[in-house]
Amino acid sequence: MKGLLIKDYRILTKQKIILILIVIMGVLLPFGSDDGSFLTNYAILVLSLFSLSTISYDEMNGGLLFLLSLPADRKMYVKEKYIFTGLNMVISSLFSLGTGYAAALTKQTGEGIDSLALGVTGTVLVIGIMISVAIPLTLKFGAEKGRMLIAIATMGVGAVIIIAYKTLTDVFHIDLVGGLGKLLGGIESEAAVNGILIGGLLLILLLVLFCSYLISNRIMRKKEF
């Protein structure tokens, strides 16, 4: 497992220019934009999807077959991809939180660390669900087709969510936060409602992640080289 992790991080370091650009964007955008939190959280998505590129590198020139000839079986390979991507999400989320908080202090927006942490947590959970779907797709169809399917699915789901949200809030003037609080038993605190939403996303992530891991293992067991 340790050797596979070292291999993947060495692959990432070979792409220094892209990593440097991600870091520069993550540092500069929060200071130069009024919507710095969104732009900073974008770094989490980019680095998480960037982690999946290691699968395509593994499959080049029979590399995956060579890896499986080492003391690493198919199940360990799948497990390492989830751990590797998870570690990168943690690193990028901490980086996002730090740069976002530094920008808030510099511009004196009054945004506290708790508010930023809530936004980053929500972003990590949503991206975690996306990555959980992306890993088995990439293992099954390869990096190129996998990215295309991921992009189509992401845009489709995103479009449905945005249209539904805009319709409910702008057309029907529905207070979703307040309405959710009443639906959950008269909860009026926005913080409590946000906590429930985060908890719901966490449960969804754990369920999707569990199913994703089982599917990925099944794909790898049947994969022929």
Secondary structure as GFF3:
##gff-version 3
##sequence-region A 1 225
A	DSSP	alpha_helix	2	13	.	.	.	ID=ss1
A	DSSP	alpha_helix	16	32	.	.	.	ID=ss2
A	DSSP	alpha_helix	36	51	.	.	.	ID=ss3
A	DSSP	alpha_helix	53	59	.	.	.	ID=ss4
A	DSSP	three_ten_helix	60	62	.	.	.	ID=ss5
A	DSSP	alpha_helix	63	69	.	.	.	ID=ss6
A	DSSP	alpha_helix	74	107	.	.	.	ID=ss7
A	DSSP	alpha_helix	113	166	.	.	.	ID=ss8
A	DSSP	pi_helix	167	171	.	.	.	ID=ss9
A	DSSP	alpha_helix	176	183	.	.	.	ID=ss10
A	DSSP	alpha_helix	190	222	.	.	.	ID=ss11
###
